[in-house]
Amino acid sequence: MSGNPTDTGVGDAAPATGALNAAPSPMGRPVPIQRPRTSLFGLAPAPFVEGDFIAGFRLADGRWAVVSPRAEGFPNAWQRRVALWFLLSLLAVAPIAWAFARRVVGPLNDFAHAADVLGRDPGAAVLPLDGPAEIGRAAHAFNQMQSRLRSFVDDRTAMIGAISHDLRTPLTRLRFRIEDVPEDQQDDLRAEVVEMEEMITSVITFMRDASTPAARERRDLAEIVDDVIEDATLLGGVEAGRVDSAIVDVDPLGIRRVLNNLLTNALKYGGGHARVALHVENACAVAEIIDDGPGVPDSELERIFEPFYRSEAARQSGREGSGLGLAVCRSIARAHGGDVALFRSPEGFTARVTLPLAFSDDRRVA
């Protein structure tokens, strides 16, 4: 405790043993008190002894004078001094801390943004090397990973495309050899060769589209959906539901191909009627194509996206198909950072296309 002496006085009787602790009542003539100096925030040092004590002394005439400190309120002088030092330190350190945080967090923010862009567009530009040395090394490793992934995908795509292209040669030889077999078998063999050529053509087209992504454009997905609905109405049985505006960065031809393929499947296997809707959910554009058909068994909802796989219902329907349509749809959607899923809902069998919304000009990943 610290304080100002307020209880002062003189008495006639001398205190007995322990009288000082009993703090006798002051009597007689008051002793003048020197008031403490004042300053800014009350931080001037006290002109007297500080502490929690009671002092008594005997005057020349035999009387006693007793002095005790006056309790200070909150905050006291010491607390005000500590608070002031903290405030001055904060004002001195805050600009330096802010500049340092900007120096570190800025490149990290760009790093996270580049990672998100890579998931949407594998052909995105590399991350600039900026910031502290540690961030620069991380950005360099990220750019190397992006380059290696692109080379890995390109090599596998080129290999599969080359194999598919080379298969045309033995098929051509088979066409000539068919002429040497009995005539009653030639039609069936020619049909098999034609089917194989169509599958090879589909594979080459799929590989070409996967290995050469088109340039992305900022478009309103609602416009693409409306165009797809308008084209499909010529086939009949297409109903437009709620179509909200959704700005996305996409390859318009690729996304149009996805929606056309799914809508064609819905009309082909869904009883000739389909409903199309578009809404925004969790920073994603969600396009849904719903039909009234039986769909596919739950055990095949994921397997149906495998290349060349056709469900039992599709095979028994007698309709032509190579089994690459849904695989192409999912590949294109995932190349845009989205996905394609099939599921059952109360409204009917649903094909859902999810695409991330476009970044705004000032948007960054936090």
Secondary structure, DSSP 8 states (H G I E B T S, - for coil): --EEEEE--EESS---TTTTTT----BSS----------GGG-S--SS--SS--EEEE-TTS-EEEEEEEE--SS-HHHHHHHHHHHHHHHHHHHHHHHHHHHHHHHHHHHHHHHHHHHH-TT-------SSHHHHHHHHHHHHHHHHHHHHHHHHHHHHHHHHHHTHHHHHHHHHHHTTS-HHHHHHHHHHHHHHHHHHHHHHHHHHHHHS----EEEEHHHHHHHHHHHHTTTS-EEEEEE---EEEE-HHHHHHHHHHHHHHHHHHTTT-EEEEEEEETTEEEEEEEESS----GGGTTGGGSTT---HHHHHTT----S-HHHHHHHHHHHTT-EEEEEEETTEEEEEEEEE----TT----
